[in-house]
Every structure is written in structure tokens, then in C-alpha cells.
């Protein structure tokens, strides 16, 4: 299937015709980069150009930050119910346009249409609805103080209030663009912050469409601004900008480090949602009819380009061969194709650059002595398809076991004892997520306590909801997105002490 803009949803034909090189939104106005430069955004399933994206430079970032700063007093003074009303309207508009948004996401990112249509974009809707509610539930506290040196006849009263952090730089990756963007924008706006959004260079389209819908929903000019461009220029300038109060970043651990350095300039608040190498652990008493497709889907969903993907599979030796054969059969059965083709189960990886990165990991794993039980190849005449891959015969110290590949690649290792697999699961620089597959309540409880990760699932993997916090420990990052906890990312505490 090839990309032909005439086959697209009418919404998307109109969007692609009007938005692209003039795709920076600054203070409510759409315009081109000051330099006039743009770059191509590519359909990864065909390698063909979908459209042009504005390449923002330092002058554009300056103006976007100034617009966000100018809009801050007005937005932070709106009532919670007014912010909630607008956020709910954003959710309604996303829902109204869900078919077109899912198509646009597939075209730009490569994922099968059903992933965006039924999982990720409904997830984005729920983020805006959840944080519409949270906008009206911001609480400070009153405190009984022990201060005893007040003037005669007076009393001391102390309380805390929550205030928006200020101007937020939201920097997001390309794997699930719209929902990850919603995870930043919804709580930031609910808290009364204003935002400069920097989408990933490979997948800017749904972010631009979302910003259009946000303006239509009544988000005031300057409250949401968007600067498209490359990480090393647009992203780096934004992260270091002295007018930014907080960076909300999702991306790789390496970039997270660069962002942290940039934040030092003015001690910006920082939250970092970074990489993972999450274990999926199948115990001998697991219900294999659930566990086999469950652990396979945990890695092959979205071509493995999921921060919480179950990329390390540990299987008890008594069921090892059965599980490995089942996962390999599942991998072989997956239909690869253009995400817009109705029978596609797995799409390409996001770009040629990323396909080369994944191939590099596979080549080095082979060189180190690993076995590709299935997959391990680039495939297709066009596009950036990698066959779903099951790697066996690995040692714990191998790169393929330790580093995040961010592709459809699972490494399998057998184990004998629960203590042994807990130690293996924790033997990682990452601590984002894990899943445990067992029918034993006691084992499940023991393992959820012992595994060091931000989320542990029992008999499922990668289930999430707007009410649930997502994030990691160790080198998987700082702070949490989603859930009640995410609102705190965008609020400061102010203590008030009064003699009355
Ligand atoms: P990336 O780090 O390359 O890029 C992420 C974003 O940062 C992009 O917008 C990019 O343009 C920008 N960027 C790059 N260099 C920058 C710099 N020096 N300063 C400021 N911004 C810069 O990540 P990616 O390849 O787009 O995304 C994949 C990574 O994201 C994986 O590691 C994945 O695990 C992680 N991720 C984490 C979560 C989570 O919730 N923990 C969710 C999704 C993805």
C-alpha cells in the first residue's frame, strides 16, 4: 500500500494542505520558522515524504517562550472550573476527530491504525478529561504551627497554597506522539501553567493538529505554543532557555542527561520519563494461554517502540521451551505492513535512522554469540520494517540484554528459582516496569514488592489509564506522568505564615 494523499480522510487532506512549513504556533499565530527553513516528515512504511515541517531556531524559541510568559498571568488567574471546561472541550474535539487523528498518527509514525484508534488516542482523550477534573481538585493545607513568639494577644496562622510552576517546556518522543503529548499538556494546563511544546522531529503532525484543536477549544493564545525542529537545535535551545521554569521531558536516557545539564542554567524544575529494559517473568504456574500472547504482545506492540515494553523475558525452566516456541510462533504469525492496511498487525519502525540503530544491536548480538530464534532481519522493499525477533542463548552481560533496543526484539532467559529471577530482573540500570505471570497470589505479592520498578503488572503488561502514574526509578527517570501525581509536576508549594 502506498501513500496517496487523495485517499486520506478529508480532515487530513485539509490539514496537510494548510499546515507544514508554517507550522510554528507562537502566541496563537501560525507561521514559518524565522529562517524560512523546513524539513521533510516521512511515512516510514514507504519512505515517501508526507509534508514539510518548520525548522525552528533560537529566534523562534525565544518568541514562543516570550508568548508563553506573556500568557501566564492571565491563564494562571482563570478559575479551575474554566480551565476544566476548556480541557474537557479539548477532549471532546479529539474524540470528534479521532478517525482522522489516528490516520495521521499512523501515516507519520507507522503504527497500525487500530493502535492509535482504539488505544492511544482514546488514552489522550482520557488524559484531558482526567486533568479537567484534577484542575478543580488542587489543594493546599492548613497547619497547626508551634511558633510561640507572636506578639501578645496575637495568633499565628500558617497554610500552604499551590501555584503553577510557570512556563513549561514539554519535549516529547516519537513512539506514541499524541498520547505522550497529552500526558504533558493536560496536567500543565490544569495547573495553570503555559507551555512551549517541542514534538519529536520524526512525528510532528498530530502535535500540530492537537494544537489547532486546543485553540479551537478555547485555549487562549500563548497558553500553548509549538516549536517543531531537531533535538540538537530546537530542543537544546528550549531546554536551556532562561525563560523556561520547568522541563517536562520524555525520551531516551542519554537525552535526559543532556536536558538535565541544560536545566542547570536557571535551576529549572525537571521531570524525566526515560528508557526501560523491562522484565516479563513467567512462573511455572502461569496460565500459559494468557501468558504466551501476553508476553509476546508486551514486546511486539507498536513494533517494540514502547518505553514499558517487556524486552527481557524470563521463563521458568519447566515451561521454558513451550513459552519460547509460543512467543516465536506468535512473532512469525504477525502480519507486517503499512499501518493503514486493515490487516496489518505490526508496522515499520519509525525511521531509517532508527532501523539502522536496531539492526546495529542485532548484528552485535549475533557477533556476541546470541541466537535469533526467529526474525532479526530488515524486510520489505520499501520502508523500515524489522521482523519480530526472539533472541536466545544470551548471557546477562551482553549488550542486547542490558540496553534498550526500542524495537521488536525480545531476549529470553531461563530461570530456576524465584530469588534468582528477582535478582536478574533487578540487574538493570533501568527501573521502569515489569510484569509477573503467575496464578499464585503469594508469589505475585512477593515479587511486586521485590522488583524495583515504577510499575509492576500481574498477569498483564502495559495496561495503563489516565488515573495511573507512569514513570520509573534508577535511570528510567525522575517523577511521574499521568495520574494524580502528574499534577504535582506543575505546581509549586507556597507557605504563608500570618500573625493575626
Ligand atoms: P530522544 O531522547 O532521542 O528524543 C526525545 C525528544 O527530545 C525529541 O523531541 C527530540 O527532538 C528531543 N531532543 C533530542 N536531543 C535533545 C537535546 N539535546 N535537548 C533537548 N531536546 C532534545 O528519544 P526518542 O528516540 O524520540 O524516544 C525514544 C525514547 O523515549 C526511548 O528511550 C523510550 O524508552 C523513551 N520513552 C520513555 C517513556 C516513559 O514514560 N518513561 C515514554 C515513551 C518513550
Boltz pocket constraint, residues with backbone or C-beta under 6 A from the ligand:
constraints:
  - pocket:
      binder: B
      contacts: [[A, 171], [A, 172], [A, 173], [A, 174], [A, 175], [A, 180], [A, 198], [A, 199], [A, 200], [A, 201], [A, 229], [A, 230], [A, 231], [A, 232], [A, 234], [A, 235], [A, 236], [A, 237], [A, 239], [A, 250], [A, 251], [A, 252], [A, 253], [A, 254], [A, 255], [A, 256], [A, 258], [A, 259], [A, 272], [A, 273], [A, 274], [A, 275], [A, 276], [A, 306], [A, 307], [A, 308], [A, 404], [A, 406], [A, 432], [A, 470], [A, 471], [A, 472], [A, 476], [A, 477], [A, 481]]
      max_distance: 6.0
